[in-house]
Amino acid sequence: MLAIRLSSEIEKRLELLAKRTGRTKTFYAREAILEHLDDLEDTYLAEKRLAKPARTFSAEEVKRDLGLED
């Protein structure tokens, strides 16, 4: 169960969309969350990674470690 507060403008837009399409406001709220959840998770993980960067490797190091040196 989830309860959210929306501005009156957003609430009116959502209600109008639901009426025009014969779907529920809950349907569209769920669709919006599902549509953007991956992006939000990716953003959170990227910000976390930027706060504590991992070690980087040069091309030479990778070639050496993989035995690809000439």
N, CA, C and O atoms as a GROMACS GRO file, in nm:
protein
  280
    1MET      N    1   0.086  -0.118   0.000
    1MET     CA    2   0.000   0.000   0.000
    1MET      C    3   0.089   0.123   0.000
    1MET      O    4   0.193   0.125   0.066
    2LEU      N    5   0.049   0.223  -0.073
    2LEU     CA    6   0.125   0.346  -0.085
    2LEU      C    7   0.029   0.463  -0.091
    2LEU      O    8  -0.071   0.459  -0.162
    3ALA      N    9   0.060   0.566  -0.015
    3ALA     CA   10  -0.019   0.689  -0.020
    3ALA      C   11   0.075   0.802  -0.059
    3ALA      O   12   0.183   0.815  -0.001
    4ILE      N   13   0.036   0.882  -0.157
    4ILE     CA   14   0.119   0.995  -0.199
    4ILE      C   15   0.035   1.122  -0.203
    4ILE      O   16  -0.085   1.118  -0.228
    5ARG      N   17   0.102   1.233  -0.180
    5ARG     CA   18   0.036   1.363  -0.189
    5ARG      C   19   0.078   1.426  -0.321
    5ARG      O   20   0.196   1.429  -0.356
    6LEU      N   21  -0.020   1.474  -0.394
    6LEU     CA   22   0.005   1.540  -0.521
    6LEU      C   23  -0.049   1.682  -0.514
    6LEU      O   24  -0.143   1.711  -0.441
    7SER      N   25   0.012   1.769  -0.591
    7SER     CA   26  -0.043   1.904  -0.599
    7SER      C   27  -0.181   1.895  -0.664
    7SER      O   28  -0.211   1.799  -0.734
    8SER      N   29  -0.263   1.995  -0.641
    8SER     CA   30  -0.398   1.992  -0.698
    8SER      C   31  -0.392   1.991  -0.850
    8SER      O   32  -0.477   1.930  -0.915
    9GLU      N   33  -0.292   2.058  -0.907
    9GLU     CA   34  -0.278   2.059  -1.054
    9GLU      C   35  -0.250   1.919  -1.108
    9GLU      O   36  -0.312   1.875  -1.205
   10ILE      N   37  -0.157   1.849  -1.045
   10ILE     CA   38  -0.123   1.713  -1.089
   10ILE      C   39  -0.241   1.619  -1.066
   10ILE      O   40  -0.271   1.534  -1.150
   11GLU      N   41  -0.307   1.635  -0.952
   11GLU     CA   42  -0.424   1.552  -0.922
   11GLU      C   43  -0.532   1.571  -1.028
   11GLU      O   44  -0.592   1.474  -1.073
   12LYS      N   45  -0.557   1.695  -1.069
   12LYS     CA   46  -0.658   1.723  -1.172
   12LYS      C   47  -0.618   1.662  -1.305
   12LYS      O   48  -0.701   1.603  -1.375
   13ARG      N   49  -0.490   1.676  -1.342
   13ARG     CA   50  -0.443   1.618  -1.468
   13ARG      C   51  -0.459   1.466  -1.468
   13ARG      O   52  -0.502   1.406  -1.567
   14LEU      N   53  -0.424   1.404  -1.357
   14LEU     CA   54  -0.433   1.259  -1.344
   14LEU      C   55  -0.578   1.214  -1.350
   14LEU      O   56  -0.611   1.115  -1.416
   15GLU      N   57  -0.665   1.287  -1.282
   15GLU     CA   58  -0.808   1.254  -1.284
   15GLU      C   59  -0.866   1.268  -1.424
   15GLU      O   60  -0.945   1.184  -1.467
   16LEU      N   61  -0.828   1.374  -1.494
   16LEU     CA   62  -0.878   1.394  -1.631
   16LEU      C   63  -0.830   1.283  -1.723
   16LEU      O   64  -0.907   1.232  -1.805
   17LEU      N   65  -0.703   1.246  -1.712
   17LEU     CA   66  -0.650   1.137  -1.793
   17LEU      C   67  -0.725   1.007  -1.766
   17LEU      O   68  -0.761   0.934  -1.859
   18ALA      N   69  -0.749   0.979  -1.639
   18ALA     CA   70  -0.822   0.857  -1.603
   18ALA      C   71  -0.963   0.857  -1.661
   18ALA      O   72  -1.010   0.756  -1.713
   19LYS      N   73  -1.031   0.970  -1.652
   19LYS     CA   74  -1.167   0.979  -1.706
   19LYS      C   75  -1.168   0.963  -1.857
   19LYS      O   76  -1.253   0.892  -1.912
   20ARG      N   77  -1.075   1.027  -1.925
   20ARG     CA   78  -1.071   1.022  -2.071
   20ARG      C   79  -1.037   0.884  -2.125
   20ARG      O   80  -1.078   0.848  -2.235
   21THR      N   81  -0.964   0.806  -2.047
   21THR     CA   82  -0.917   0.677  -2.097
   21THR      C   83  -0.990   0.558  -2.035
   21THR      O   84  -0.973   0.445  -2.080
   22GLY      N   85  -1.071   0.583  -1.934
   22GLY     CA   86  -1.142   0.474  -1.870
   22GLY      C   87  -1.054   0.388  -1.780
   22GLY      O   88  -1.091   0.276  -1.744
   23ARG      N   89  -0.940   0.439  -1.744
   23ARG     CA   90  -0.851   0.368  -1.652
   23ARG      C   91  -0.854   0.440  -1.518
   23ARG      O   92  -0.911   0.548  -1.505
   24THR      N   93  -0.791   0.379  -1.419
   24THR     CA   94  -0.791   0.440  -1.286
   24THR      C   95  -0.668   0.527  -1.266
   24THR      O   96  -0.567   0.514  -1.336
   25LYS      N   97  -0.679   0.617  -1.169
   25LYS     CA   98  -0.562   0.698  -1.132
   25LYS      C   99  -0.451   0.608  -1.080
   25LYS      O  100  -0.333   0.635  -1.104
   26THR      N  101  -0.488   0.503  -1.010
   26THR     CA  102  -0.389   0.408  -0.958
   26THR      C  103  -0.311   0.343  -1.072
   26THR      O  104  -0.190   0.324  -1.062
   27PHE      N  105  -0.380   0.310  -1.180
   27PHE     CA  106  -0.313   0.251  -1.296
   27PHE      C  107  -0.202   0.344  -1.346
   27PHE      O  108  -0.090   0.300  -1.369
   28TYR      N  109  -0.234   0.472  -1.362
   28TYR     CA  110  -0.136   0.565  -1.415
   28TYR      C  111  -0.024   0.596  -1.315
   28TYR      O  112   0.090   0.617  -1.355
   29ALA      N  113  -0.056   0.599  -1.187
   29ALA     CA  114   0.049   0.618  -1.086
   29ALA      C  115   0.145   0.500  -1.090
   29ALA      O  116   0.267   0.518  -1.083
   30ARG      N  117   0.092   0.380  -1.100
   30ARG     CA  118   0.175   0.259  -1.108
   30ARG      C  119   0.261   0.262  -1.234
   30ARG      O  120   0.380   0.231  -1.229
   31GLU      N  121   0.201   0.298  -1.346
   31GLU     CA  122   0.276   0.305  -1.472
   31GLU      C  123   0.391   0.406  -1.464
   31GLU      O  124   0.501   0.379  -1.511
   32ALA      N  125   0.364   0.520  -1.404
   32ALA     CA  126   0.468   0.624  -1.391
   32ALA      C  127   0.583   0.574  -1.304
   32ALA      O  128   0.700   0.597  -1.337
   33ILE      N  129   0.551   0.508  -1.196
   33ILE     CA  130   0.655   0.455  -1.107
   33ILE      C  131   0.737   0.349  -1.179
   33ILE      O  132   0.860   0.353  -1.177
   34LEU      N  133   0.670   0.255  -1.244
   34LEU     CA  134   0.742   0.149  -1.314
   34LEU      C  135   0.830   0.204  -1.426
   34LEU      O  136   0.940   0.156  -1.450
   35GLU      N  137   0.780   0.306  -1.494
   35GLU     CA  138   0.854   0.366  -1.606
   35GLU      C  139   0.984   0.431  -1.558
   35GLU      O  140   1.084   0.428  -1.630
   36HIS      N  141   0.982   0.488  -1.440
   36HIS     CA  142   1.097   0.566  -1.395
   36HIS      C  143   1.181   0.500  -1.286
   36HIS      O  144   1.286   0.552  -1.250
   37LEU      N  145   1.136   0.389  -1.232
   37LEU     CA  146   1.209   0.325  -1.122
   37LEU      C  147   1.350   0.283  -1.163
   37LEU      O  148   1.444   0.304  -1.086
   38ASP      N  149   1.365   0.223  -1.281
   38ASP     CA  150   1.499   0.184  -1.328
   38ASP      C  151   1.592   0.304  -1.334
   38ASP      O  152   1.708   0.297  -1.291
   39ASP      N  153   1.543   0.415  -1.388
   39ASP     CA  154   1.625   0.536  -1.399
   39ASP      C  155   1.665   0.589  -1.261
   39ASP      O  156   1.779   0.630  -1.240
   40LEU      N  157   1.571   0.588  -1.169
   40LEU     CA  158   1.600   0.637  -1.034
   40LEU      C  159   1.703   0.549  -0.965
   40LEU      O  160   1.793   0.599  -0.898
   41GLU      N  161   1.690   0.416  -0.982
   41GLU     CA  162   1.787   0.325  -0.924
   41GLU      C  163   1.925   0.347  -0.985
   41GLU      O  164   2.026   0.350  -0.914
   42ASP      N  165   1.930   0.361  -1.117
   42ASP     CA  166   2.058   0.385  -1.185
   42ASP      C  167   2.123   0.514  -1.137
   42ASP      O  168   2.244   0.518  -1.114
   43THR      N  169   2.043   0.619  -1.122
   43THR     CA  170   2.095   0.747  -1.074
   43THR      C  171   2.152   0.734  -0.934
   43THR      O  172   2.260   0.785  -0.904
   44TYR      N  173   2.079   0.666  -0.847
   44TYR     CA  174   2.126   0.647  -0.710
   44TYR      C  175   2.257   0.570  -0.709
   44TYR      O  176   2.351   0.610  -0.640
   45LEU      N  177   2.266   0.463  -0.785
   45LEU     CA  178   2.388   0.383  -0.788
   45LEU      C  179   2.505   0.461  -0.848
   45LEU      O  180   2.618   0.449  -0.801
   46ALA      N  181   2.478   0.541  -0.950
   46ALA     CA  182   2.584   0.622  -1.011
   46ALA      C  183   2.636   0.726  -0.912
   46ALA      O  184   2.757   0.747  -0.901
   47GLU      N  185   2.546   0.791  -0.840
   47GLU     CA  186   2.588   0.890  -0.740
   47GLU      C  187   2.670   0.824  -0.630
   47GLU      O  188   2.770   0.880  -0.584
   48LYS      N  189   2.629   0.706  -0.590
   48LYS     CA  190   2.702   0.633  -0.486
   48LYS      C  191   2.842   0.596  -0.537
   48LYS      O  192   2.940   0.609  -0.464
   49ARG      N  193   2.851   0.552  -0.662
   49ARG     CA  194   2.980   0.515  -0.721
   49ARG      C  195   3.070   0.637  -0.735
   49ARG      O  196   3.190   0.628  -0.710
   50LEU      N  197   3.015   0.750  -0.775
   50LEU     CA  198   3.095   0.872  -0.789
   50LEU      C  199   3.149   0.921  -0.655
   50LEU      O  200   3.255   0.982  -0.649
   51ALA      N  201   3.075   0.894  -0.549
   51ALA     CA  202   3.120   0.936  -0.417
   51ALA      C  203   3.241   0.855  -0.370
   51ALA      O  204   3.323   0.904  -0.292
   52LYS      N  205   3.252   0.733  -0.420
   52LYS     CA  206   3.364   0.646  -0.383
   52LYS      C  207   3.407   0.570  -0.509
   52LYS      O  208   3.370   0.454  -0.527
   53PRO      N  209   3.485   0.636  -0.595
   53PRO     CA  210   3.524   0.574  -0.723
   53PRO      C  211   3.605   0.446  -0.704
   53PRO      O  212   3.681   0.432  -0.608
   54ALA      N  213   3.588   0.355  -0.796
   54ALA     CA  214   3.664   0.230  -0.796
   54ALA      C  215   3.800   0.254  -0.860
   54ALA      O  216   3.821   0.354  -0.928
   55ARG      N  217   3.890   0.162  -0.838
   55ARG     CA  218   4.023   0.171  -0.899
   55ARG      C  219   4.009   0.158  -1.050
   55ARG      O  220   3.928   0.079  -1.099
   56THR      N  221   4.087   0.234  -1.123
   56THR     CA  222   4.086   0.225  -1.269
   56THR      C  223   4.214   0.156  -1.315
   56THR      O  224   4.314   0.154  -1.244
   57PHE      N  225   4.209   0.102  -1.435
   57PHE     CA  226   4.322   0.032  -1.494
   57PHE      C  227   4.354   0.092  -1.629
   57PHE      O  228   4.264   0.124  -1.706
   58SER      N  229   4.481   0.106  -1.658
   58SER     CA  230   4.521   0.157  -1.789
   58SER      C  231   4.508   0.045  -1.891
   58SER      O  232   4.498  -0.073  -1.855
   59ALA      N  233   4.508   0.082  -2.018
   59ALA     CA  234   4.502  -0.018  -2.125
   59ALA      C  235   4.623  -0.111  -2.117
   59ALA      O  236   4.611  -0.231  -2.141
   60GLU      N  237   4.736  -0.056  -2.084
   60GLU     CA  238   4.857  -0.138  -2.073
   60GLU      C  239   4.844  -0.242  -1.962
   60GLU      O  240   4.883  -0.357  -1.980
   61GLU      N  241   4.788  -0.201  -1.848
   61GLU     CA  242   4.769  -0.295  -1.737
   61GLU      C  243   4.674  -0.408  -1.776
   61GLU      O  244   4.698  -0.524  -1.744
   62VAL      N  245   4.567  -0.373  -1.845
   62VAL     CA  246   4.469  -0.474  -1.886
   62VAL      C  247   4.534  -0.571  -1.985
   62VAL      O  248   4.518  -0.692  -1.971
   63LYS      N  249   4.606  -0.519  -2.083
   63LYS     CA  250   4.673  -0.606  -2.180
   63LYS      C  251   4.771  -0.699  -2.110
   63LYS      O  252   4.774  -0.819  -2.140
   64ARG      N  253   4.849  -0.646  -2.018
   64ARG     CA  254   4.947  -0.727  -1.945
   64ARG      C  255   4.876  -0.836  -1.865
   64ARG      O  256   4.913  -0.953  -1.872
   65ASP      N  257   4.773  -0.797  -1.790
   65ASP     CA  258   4.702  -0.894  -1.704
   65ASP      C  259   4.632  -1.002  -1.785
   65ASP      O  260   4.614  -1.114  -1.737
   66LEU      N  261   4.594  -0.969  -1.907
   66LEU     CA  262   4.526  -1.068  -1.993
   66LEU      C  263   4.624  -1.143  -2.083
   66LEU      O  264   4.585  -1.231  -2.160
   67GLY      N  265   4.751  -1.107  -2.073
   67GLY     CA  266   4.853  -1.172  -2.157
   67GLY      C  267   4.844  -1.134  -2.304
   67GLY      O  268   4.873  -1.214  -2.392
   68LEU      N  269   4.803  -1.011  -2.329
   68LEU     CA  270   4.785  -0.965  -2.467
   68LEU      C  271   4.898  -0.876  -2.516
   68LEU      O  272   4.887  -0.816  -2.623
   69GLU      N  273   5.004  -0.867  -2.440
   69GLU     CA  274   5.116  -0.782  -2.482
   69GLU      C  275   5.184  -0.843  -2.602
   69GLU      O  276   5.188  -0.965  -2.619
   70ASP      N  277   5.238  -0.756  -2.686
   70ASP     CA  278   5.311  -0.803  -2.804
   70ASP      C  279   5.446  -0.855  -2.767
   70ASP      O  280   5.522  -0.899  -2.854
   0.00000   0.00000   0.00000
